[in-house]
Amino acid sequence: MVAGRRQILGRMAASLLVRLAPAALLAAAPASSATPARAEAGSDTGADKARSILILGDSLSAEYGLARGAGWVALLSARLEREQPGRFRVVNASVSGDTSAGGRARLPRLIERHRPALVLIELGANDALRGLDLDATRDNLSAMVRLVKDSGARALVLGMQLPPNYGPDYTASFAAMFGRVADRESTALVPFLLDGFAGDLGYFQADRIHPNARAQLKMLENVWPVLEPLLN
């Protein structure tokens, strides 16, 4: 029965995407096309003394539908190099279509390889799209934050929101989930990555889901005020 319910929810979510206002913004690239975003600074080297900032996200951070170098993560890397040259190296480990479970599975290896000073976690939207249990999503997000903190790094959770089509209870629970994780794990939070432009079609690609190039600076500006104090 549970499997059948999830299949039904998945079909409902797929049909809703055609009608959703851009407030959905749910990183909906098909899992079959999931590919990691290019690391902004390449692979680790022994001579690299910069502190790593790891971005663990889905298509919202993986430059889905954008030219390489146009996404908010690339803009973050450029801003850091401009304002604090040589101090930080941004590694974009985002995968289009990824879920919180996928990120949780990938994170230990990424921490081992890149030894980040800071990890930004932008996951959970695809869980909701697929009708997954939000308790499991919350547990995955909490587990990722703990993995980051146990490694000696700082964590920053990037929150998302759902459109009202999913029903008031589910929508409210999803939006509140990120804040509850941040409170429970005593970590930093950006409440809504797409705050300020979620209802404006001019900031979205033709699919009405993924932010376009014009929106990327706005996404960075939503992240920067919370991120900047963590860089010290």
Backbone bond lengths (Angstrom), bond angles and torsions (degrees), N, CA, C in turn:
res aa  C-N    CA-C-N  psi(-1)  N-CA   C-N-CA  omega(-1)  CA-C   N-CA-C  phi
1 M - - - 1.453 - - 1.520 111.42 -
2 V 1.347 118.11 -41.97 1.465 121.60 -179.79 1.514 110.72 -62.10
3 A 1.366 115.41 -45.05 1.464 119.30 179.92 1.516 110.12 -62.10
4 G 1.339 117.00 -41.87 1.454 119.70 179.12 1.514 111.72 -63.11
5 R 1.322 116.99 -40.87 1.468 120.70 178.94 1.517 110.74 -62.68
6 R 1.318 117.00 -40.83 1.465 119.58 179.77 1.520 111.41 -65.92
7 Q 1.342 116.70 -36.93 1.455 119.12 177.94 1.521 110.34 -65.19
8 I 1.328 116.18 -40.75 1.462 119.67 178.87 1.513 110.71 -64.35
9 L 1.342 116.89 -44.55 1.460 120.92 178.38 1.510 111.19 -61.20
10 G 1.344 115.69 -39.44 1.462 119.54 179.16 1.511 111.15 -62.01
11 R 1.362 117.13 -43.14 1.461 120.33 178.98 1.520 111.11 -66.63
12 M 1.338 116.49 -38.32 1.459 119.67 177.90 1.511 111.20 -63.86
13 A 1.345 116.22 -42.77 1.467 119.90 -179.90 1.506 110.71 -62.87
14 A 1.339 116.25 -41.06 1.461 119.92 -179.47 1.520 110.78 -62.33
15 S 1.338 117.33 -42.04 1.456 119.81 -179.68 1.516 111.40 -70.25
16 L 1.325 117.35 -31.71 1.453 120.77 179.92 1.517 112.11 -68.70
17 L 1.321 116.58 -30.72 1.461 119.76 -177.22 1.519 112.00 -57.65
18 V 1.326 117.12 -32.41 1.452 120.35 -178.86 1.522 110.26 -65.58
19 R 1.352 117.05 -29.68 1.453 121.27 -172.90 1.524 113.15 -105.05
20 L 1.312 117.87 -10.01 1.458 119.66 -172.46 1.515 112.28 -65.09
21 A 1.322 115.79 142.13 1.458 120.48 165.46 1.507 107.36 -70.10
22 P 1.331 117.49 160.49 1.456 118.43 -175.42 1.507 114.52 -62.37
23 A 1.313 119.33 -8.22 1.455 119.51 177.43 1.511 112.05 -61.87
24 A 1.325 118.53 -14.31 1.466 121.21 176.76 1.503 110.16 -64.70
25 L 1.300 117.07 -58.12 1.457 123.82 171.60 1.511 112.43 45.52
26 L 1.300 117.54 56.81 1.451 118.99 -164.87 1.523 115.37 -111.46
27 A 1.288 120.82 35.12 1.456 120.64 168.61 1.507 111.97 46.87
28 A 1.319 118.49 57.51 1.452 121.30 -164.17 1.514 115.05 -100.68
29 A 1.313 119.23 24.91 1.459 119.31 177.73 1.512 109.72 -61.14
30 P 1.345 117.91 139.09 1.462 119.87 -178.68 1.515 112.02 -58.76
31 A 1.322 115.82 142.20 1.459 119.53 -179.50 1.517 111.52 -60.20
32 S 1.348 117.47 -30.51 1.453 120.10 -178.45 1.514 112.61 -65.43
33 S 1.362 116.65 -21.46 1.456 119.85 179.46 1.518 111.69 -102.03
34 A 1.330 116.63 10.34 1.458 120.01 -175.61 1.524 111.04 -65.18
35 T 1.316 114.46 124.59 1.458 120.67 176.21 1.503 108.40 -140.46
36 P 1.340 117.50 144.80 1.455 118.90 179.85 1.523 110.67 -65.98
37 A 1.330 115.07 144.55 1.457 118.85 171.70 1.518 108.91 -68.49
38 R 1.322 115.89 151.98 1.456 119.56 178.16 1.516 109.70 -66.87
39 A 1.316 117.80 133.35 1.457 121.14 176.76 1.519 108.52 -61.36
40 E 1.321 116.32 132.49 1.456 119.68 -174.66 1.515 112.56 -66.31
41 A 1.306 117.11 -26.29 1.461 118.51 -176.88 1.517 112.44 -122.01
42 G 1.332 117.29 16.37 1.452 119.80 177.51 1.512 112.57 76.77
43 S 1.318 115.81 -163.13 1.458 121.32 -176.96 1.514 111.58 -82.65
44 D 1.316 115.66 162.25 1.453 120.59 176.33 1.514 110.68 -65.60
45 T 1.304 116.37 147.92 1.450 122.08 171.76 1.511 108.38 -135.69
46 G 1.326 115.94 153.60 1.450 119.86 -178.77 1.508 112.89 -63.33
47 A 1.347 116.36 -26.43 1.449 119.81 -177.73 1.525 112.76 -84.91
48 D 1.312 116.58 -7.26 1.456 120.35 -176.24 1.523 109.52 -78.19
49 K 1.318 116.19 112.94 1.465 121.18 -178.02 1.521 112.26 -98.11
50 A 1.323 117.73 -4.72 1.457 120.97 -178.79 1.522 110.30 -69.15
51 R 1.315 116.12 150.25 1.459 121.55 175.82 1.526 108.83 -81.89
52 S 1.318 116.53 136.02 1.465 121.23 -176.26 1.520 111.43 -85.81
53 I 1.313 115.29 138.39 1.461 123.27 169.62 1.527 106.02 -115.79
54 L 1.314 116.39 116.59 1.459 122.34 -175.89 1.522 110.05 -99.30
55 I 1.329 116.37 129.14 1.459 121.71 175.73 1.521 108.04 -106.60
56 L 1.322 116.64 116.63 1.457 122.56 -179.74 1.525 107.59 -113.04
57 G 1.329 116.19 99.28 1.450 119.47 -174.20 1.511 114.07 -144.17
58 D 1.333 115.27 -167.22 1.452 122.85 178.37 1.521 108.88 -113.78
59 S 1.325 118.09 -150.69 1.466 120.27 -173.31 1.521 113.27 -65.48
60 L 1.320 118.39 -22.52 1.454 120.32 177.41 1.520 111.74 -64.06
61 S 1.322 116.52 -24.73 1.460 121.43 179.09 1.522 112.86 -110.36
62 A 1.336 117.28 -7.29 1.466 121.81 -174.58 1.528 113.38 -97.02
63 E 1.340 116.97 13.40 1.466 121.90 178.11 1.530 112.40 62.46
64 Y 1.334 116.41 35.01 1.456 120.11 178.88 1.530 109.84 -60.65
65 G 1.333 116.33 124.35 1.452 121.43 177.89 1.511 115.17 75.55
66 L 1.315 117.34 6.81 1.467 122.03 -177.70 1.520 110.68 -114.20
67 A 1.314 116.20 157.99 1.458 120.36 170.67 1.520 108.81 -66.74
68 R 1.329 116.55 145.03 1.461 120.37 178.68 1.523 110.06 -60.34
69 G 1.327 114.06 132.94 1.450 119.88 -178.59 1.511 113.72 92.78
70 A 1.344 117.34 -0.61 1.458 120.53 -177.31 1.522 113.31 -98.58
71 G 1.340 117.87 -10.62 1.461 121.50 -175.33 1.515 113.05 -77.38
72 W 1.337 115.71 167.24 1.459 120.36 -176.90 1.518 111.73 -64.57
73 V 1.325 117.68 -29.12 1.464 119.77 178.55 1.528 110.23 -67.64
74 A 1.329 116.57 -42.40 1.465 120.04 176.57 1.524 110.72 -63.99
75 L 1.329 116.55 -38.32 1.457 119.99 177.50 1.528 110.73 -65.40
76 L 1.325 116.85 -36.46 1.460 120.68 175.60 1.517 110.47 -62.41
77 S 1.331 116.54 -46.26 1.457 120.37 179.71 1.531 110.66 -58.39
78 A 1.336 116.21 -43.94 1.462 120.01 -179.80 1.526 111.39 -65.59
79 R 1.315 116.82 -38.69 1.468 119.69 179.99 1.521 110.95 -66.44
80 L 1.315 116.90 -42.74 1.460 120.14 178.78 1.527 111.02 -62.51
81 E 1.323 116.46 -41.92 1.460 119.51 -179.95 1.523 111.18 -67.05
82 R 1.302 115.57 -33.04 1.462 120.13 179.34 1.528 111.46 -72.87
83 E 1.337 116.94 -41.66 1.450 120.99 -174.05 1.532 113.74 -91.74
84 Q 1.333 116.05 -30.06 1.465 120.36 -179.79 1.528 108.56 -137.72
85 P 1.320 117.67 66.22 1.473 121.78 -171.57 1.527 113.43 -55.75
86 G 1.339 113.97 131.67 1.456 120.68 175.32 1.507 115.84 77.94
87 R 1.329 118.23 -2.41 1.459 119.97 -174.66 1.523 112.97 -87.69
88 F 1.341 117.10 -33.48 1.456 120.57 -175.83 1.525 111.11 -128.23
89 R 1.317 114.45 150.66 1.458 122.35 175.77 1.522 107.45 -128.45
90 V 1.331 116.55 117.44 1.463 121.58 -176.83 1.525 109.68 -89.62
91 V 1.323 115.91 127.97 1.465 122.28 177.91 1.524 108.03 -115.19
92 N 1.321 116.57 115.69 1.460 120.77 -179.34 1.526 109.37 -95.11
93 A 1.331 115.57 104.17 1.466 121.67 179.73 1.528 110.62 -104.90
94 S 1.315 117.26 27.06 1.459 121.57 -178.75 1.526 111.08 -76.08
95 V 1.323 116.14 147.35 1.462 123.12 -178.92 1.526 108.91 -131.67
96 S 1.312 117.52 121.26 1.460 120.85 177.65 1.532 110.40 -59.13
97 G 1.319 115.92 131.94 1.455 120.95 179.85 1.516 114.60 87.17
98 D 1.331 118.19 -0.72 1.462 119.97 -174.99 1.525 111.57 -71.50
99 T 1.318 115.34 152.26 1.462 123.59 177.13 1.520 109.43 -111.96
100 S 1.322 115.88 174.39 1.464 119.65 177.74 1.529 110.94 -64.03
101 A 1.340 117.25 -34.65 1.465 120.12 177.71 1.523 110.85 -66.05
102 G 1.340 116.26 -40.67 1.456 119.75 177.98 1.515 112.03 -63.86
103 G 1.320 116.35 -42.91 1.454 120.01 177.75 1.513 112.28 -64.17
104 R 1.323 116.09 -40.61 1.470 119.86 178.42 1.518 111.09 -61.90
105 A 1.335 116.70 -38.74 1.461 120.24 179.97 1.532 111.45 -69.25
106 R 1.314 117.34 -34.50 1.466 120.92 -176.29 1.522 113.54 -83.00
107 L 1.320 116.63 -24.58 1.461 120.44 -169.37 1.529 115.21 -60.85
108 P 1.326 120.63 -44.24 1.471 118.28 -177.66 1.531 113.13 -57.16
109 R 1.321 116.72 -42.08 1.467 119.51 179.21 1.523 111.49 -67.05
110 L 1.301 116.63 -37.92 1.455 120.21 178.98 1.527 111.50 -65.68
111 I 1.315 116.10 -40.43 1.471 119.66 177.08 1.521 110.27 -64.36
112 E 1.325 116.02 -42.70 1.458 120.15 179.87 1.527 111.49 -61.53
113 R 1.319 115.75 -40.73 1.463 119.54 -176.35 1.526 112.62 -75.84
114 H 1.335 116.12 -46.18 1.468 119.10 -170.31 1.521 113.96 -99.40
115 R 1.318 118.14 -15.81 1.469 122.66 179.86 1.530 111.03 45.07
116 P 1.326 116.87 60.04 1.466 119.92 -173.59 1.519 112.97 -71.17
117 A 1.309 114.58 151.91 1.461 121.10 171.28 1.522 110.61 -86.40
118 L 1.331 115.50 -22.27 1.458 121.50 -176.48 1.528 108.81 -150.05
119 V 1.342 116.26 138.78 1.465 121.31 178.53 1.526 108.53 -127.26
120 L 1.329 116.12 125.19 1.448 122.32 174.78 1.526 108.12 -99.10
121 I 1.331 117.01 123.46 1.463 122.43 -176.05 1.522 108.75 -108.07
122 E 1.325 115.44 110.44 1.475 122.25 -178.92 1.525 107.95 -121.19
123 L 1.317 115.76 77.25 1.463 122.08 -176.59 1.529 109.99 -143.27
124 G 1.316 115.93 160.27 1.458 121.91 176.89 1.508 113.70 124.84
125 A 1.341 117.80 -25.85 1.462 120.20 -177.70 1.525 111.82 -63.47
126 N 1.324 116.97 -42.67 1.468 119.49 -179.58 1.528 112.28 -68.06
127 D 1.319 116.86 -26.00 1.466 119.56 174.60 1.532 109.68 -59.86
128 A 1.342 115.02 -46.48 1.463 119.61 -179.17 1.521 111.13 -66.38
129 L 1.328 117.38 -40.43 1.456 120.88 178.89 1.522 111.70 -57.71
130 R 1.318 116.04 -34.32 1.465 120.70 -176.99 1.525 112.92 -93.01
131 G 1.323 116.35 5.87 1.447 119.88 177.61 1.516 113.79 69.42
132 L 1.330 116.92 28.19 1.464 120.56 -178.99 1.526 110.61 -76.85
133 D 1.312 115.00 158.62 1.462 122.18 -178.79 1.525 109.70 -65.82
134 L 1.330 117.08 122.54 1.462 120.44 -178.01 1.524 112.07 -68.22
135 D 1.318 117.81 -24.56 1.471 118.94 175.22 1.527 110.00 -63.60
136 A 1.338 116.36 -39.81 1.464 120.01 177.76 1.522 110.72 -67.25
137 T 1.329 116.84 -39.30 1.464 120.33 177.51 1.520 110.48 -61.88
138 R 1.314 116.42 -45.83 1.461 120.69 178.77 1.524 111.00 -60.47
139 D 1.312 116.98 -42.54 1.460 120.21 179.00 1.523 111.07 -63.56
140 N 1.327 116.64 -40.16 1.467 119.65 178.57 1.524 111.55 -64.51
141 L 1.326 116.67 -43.69 1.461 119.84 178.76 1.526 110.84 -62.74
142 S 1.324 116.29 -43.47 1.474 119.89 178.70 1.519 111.13 -62.70
143 A 1.330 116.15 -41.87 1.465 120.09 179.80 1.529 110.72 -63.26
144 M 1.338 117.35 -39.21 1.464 119.74 178.55 1.521 111.48 -65.55
145 V 1.316 116.53 -42.21 1.468 119.45 177.80 1.524 110.18 -60.63
146 R 1.323 116.93 -42.85 1.470 119.51 -179.88 1.530 111.57 -65.35
147 L 1.334 116.87 -39.75 1.467 119.79 176.36 1.523 111.10 -58.97
148 V 1.317 115.27 -43.16 1.463 119.85 179.12 1.520 110.71 -62.79
149 K 1.313 116.64 -48.46 1.469 120.26 -177.37 1.527 111.35 -66.65
150 D 1.327 116.94 -37.07 1.465 119.97 178.31 1.525 111.88 -64.92
151 S 1.323 116.21 -25.38 1.471 119.59 178.64 1.520 112.03 -80.53
152 G 1.334 116.80 -7.56 1.460 120.64 -178.22 1.518 113.58 95.12
153 A 1.341 116.96 2.28 1.456 121.30 -179.79 1.532 110.26 -95.43
154 R 1.323 115.29 170.22 1.449 121.93 174.19 1.526 109.11 -100.17
155 A 1.343 115.57 151.09 1.462 120.96 -179.95 1.520 110.02 -118.65
156 L 1.320 115.03 145.62 1.462 122.31 173.89 1.521 107.75 -132.47
157 V 1.332 116.83 120.89 1.458 122.59 -179.76 1.522 109.13 -94.15
158 L 1.335 116.58 129.71 1.456 121.78 177.82 1.526 108.59 -104.33
159 G 1.314 116.82 115.92 1.454 121.56 -174.29 1.515 113.42 -86.15
160 M 1.331 115.04 159.75 1.458 122.77 177.10 1.529 108.73 -132.54
161 Q 1.342 115.54 171.70 1.459 121.86 177.27 1.526 109.59 -136.93
162 L 1.330 114.75 160.02 1.462 122.11 178.50 1.525 110.11 -109.74
163 P 1.329 116.94 157.13 1.466 119.98 173.90 1.523 110.37 -76.14
164 P 1.318 117.55 164.02 1.474 119.99 -178.07 1.518 113.93 -65.81
165 N 1.339 117.50 -13.78 1.464 120.32 -179.19 1.526 113.07 -57.24
166 Y 1.305 116.84 -23.05 1.460 120.64 -176.76 1.532 112.39 -84.65
167 G 1.311 116.66 0.02 1.456 120.27 179.59 1.512 110.91 94.76
168 P 1.337 117.36 144.68 1.469 120.48 -174.16 1.526 114.46 -61.68
169 D 1.324 117.45 -38.45 1.464 119.62 -177.04 1.529 111.25 -68.17
170 Y 1.338 115.90 -48.61 1.465 119.85 -179.03 1.523 110.45 -65.30
171 T 1.335 116.58 -41.67 1.462 121.10 -179.75 1.524 110.89 -61.84
172 A 1.329 116.60 -46.18 1.461 120.59 -179.56 1.525 111.04 -66.23
173 S 1.319 116.83 -40.77 1.471 120.35 179.95 1.516 111.13 -63.95
174 F 1.336 116.42 -41.00 1.462 120.23 179.63 1.520 110.96 -64.51
175 A 1.328 117.41 -47.54 1.459 120.79 -179.03 1.522 111.64 -62.08
176 A 1.341 116.09 -38.65 1.463 120.04 -177.62 1.524 112.55 -76.26
177 M 1.320 116.46 -20.58 1.468 120.89 -174.95 1.524 112.28 -57.69
178 F 1.315 117.71 -42.29 1.453 121.03 -176.26 1.530 111.28 -66.76
179 G 1.330 116.25 -41.12 1.453 119.63 177.07 1.521 112.30 -65.67
180 R 1.319 116.17 -36.34 1.465 119.31 178.91 1.521 111.13 -66.97
181 V 1.331 115.90 -39.34 1.468 118.97 176.31 1.520 110.17 -63.21
182 A 1.326 116.47 -45.90 1.465 119.95 -179.11 1.524 111.35 -61.78
183 D 1.326 117.02 -42.11 1.466 120.29 179.03 1.518 111.18 -66.33
184 R 1.312 115.28 -45.54 1.463 120.42 -176.95 1.522 111.75 -63.88
185 E 1.326 115.92 -37.63 1.464 120.27 -176.75 1.525 113.11 -99.72
186 S 1.328 116.41 4.50 1.476 121.79 179.28 1.519 111.59 51.39
187 T 1.333 114.52 55.24 1.455 119.31 -179.16 1.521 110.01 -130.18
188 A 1.327 116.31 166.49 1.460 121.89 -175.92 1.527 111.26 -75.36
189 L 1.339 115.68 155.22 1.457 121.59 -174.83 1.519 111.41 -143.14
190 V 1.323 115.88 134.12 1.465 123.09 161.93 1.526 105.23 -101.11
191 P 1.329 119.37 110.59 1.473 120.20 -171.27 1.526 114.58 -59.13
192 F 1.351 117.71 -38.29 1.467 119.91 -176.13 1.525 108.07 -150.25
193 L 1.325 115.83 111.33 1.460 121.39 -175.99 1.526 112.05 -60.30
194 L 1.317 118.16 -29.42 1.458 121.86 -174.96 1.524 112.45 -105.71
195 D 1.294 115.89 24.12 1.453 121.43 -178.54 1.527 110.78 -60.13
196 G 1.337 115.90 137.81 1.445 120.95 174.04 1.513 115.79 94.50
197 F 1.342 117.49 -13.68 1.461 118.50 179.71 1.533 113.26 -143.92
198 A 1.309 117.14 7.15 1.469 120.80 -173.60 1.522 113.17 -60.23
199 G 1.334 118.38 -26.74 1.444 120.06 -177.62 1.519 114.65 -98.03
200 D 1.312 117.68 8.37 1.466 122.13 -175.52 1.528 110.36 -108.23
201 L 1.324 117.11 108.85 1.458 121.72 -177.94 1.523 112.84 -60.10
202 G 1.324 117.40 -21.74 1.454 120.52 -179.97 1.514 114.04 -65.09
203 Y 1.326 116.61 -12.55 1.462 120.78 -179.25 1.527 112.24 -105.10
204 F 1.340 117.14 14.20 1.456 119.97 -176.02 1.516 112.47 -128.19
205 Q 1.307 114.20 153.56 1.448 121.26 175.50 1.535 109.62 -69.81
206 A 1.327 115.93 176.47 1.459 120.46 -175.73 1.526 112.90 -60.67
207 D 1.346 117.42 -23.96 1.465 119.51 179.85 1.529 112.85 -75.60
208 R 1.331 117.19 -7.29 1.470 123.63 179.94 1.521 112.75 64.72
209 I 1.299 117.47 16.03 1.461 122.01 -177.56 1.521 111.11 -119.43
210 H 1.323 115.85 -47.90 1.464 120.00 -173.72 1.525 111.67 -94.27
211 P 1.315 117.92 129.96 1.462 120.94 177.90 1.529 111.25 -59.48
212 N 1.333 115.71 143.34 1.461 120.45 178.53 1.527 110.73 -88.14
213 A 1.315 116.27 -175.94 1.468 120.46 -177.29 1.520 111.43 -60.68
214 R 1.318 115.99 -35.24 1.462 120.48 -179.16 1.529 112.07 -62.25
215 A 1.325 116.91 -29.58 1.465 121.37 -176.12 1.523 113.77 -82.29
216 Q 1.321 118.03 -15.40 1.460 119.96 -169.71 1.526 113.11 -64.50
217 L 1.322 117.29 -38.48 1.462 119.24 177.95 1.520 110.64 -65.43
218 K 1.323 117.46 -36.85 1.459 120.26 177.18 1.525 110.67 -63.26
219 M 1.323 117.46 -38.26 1.460 120.53 177.50 1.529 110.10 -63.65
220 L 1.330 115.81 -44.36 1.462 119.37 177.90 1.520 110.79 -61.00
221 E 1.328 117.10 -41.73 1.458 119.94 -179.13 1.526 111.87 -66.74
222 N 1.322 118.05 -25.33 1.465 120.32 173.51 1.524 111.78 -72.99
223 V 1.317 116.07 -31.96 1.460 121.01 -178.12 1.533 111.53 -83.34
224 W 1.310 117.34 -39.30 1.464 121.70 -167.70 1.534 114.63 -57.35
225 P 1.330 120.86 -45.13 1.471 118.90 -177.50 1.523 114.21 -60.81
226 V 1.331 116.50 -29.67 1.474 120.29 177.94 1.526 110.55 -85.23
227 L 1.326 116.47 -35.42 1.454 120.68 -178.26 1.522 112.97 -72.01
228 E 1.310 116.58 -41.45 1.473 119.80 -171.94 1.526 114.37 -53.70
229 P 1.350 119.53 -45.20 1.473 118.69 178.97 1.524 113.89 -63.47
230 L 1.346 116.68 -22.40 1.462 120.27 -179.21 1.521 112.16 -79.87
231 L 1.322 117.58 -9.25 1.463 121.13 -177.43 1.518 112.22 -82.39
232 N 1.304 117.87 -11.45 1.474 121.20 -177.14 1.519 112.12 -86.68
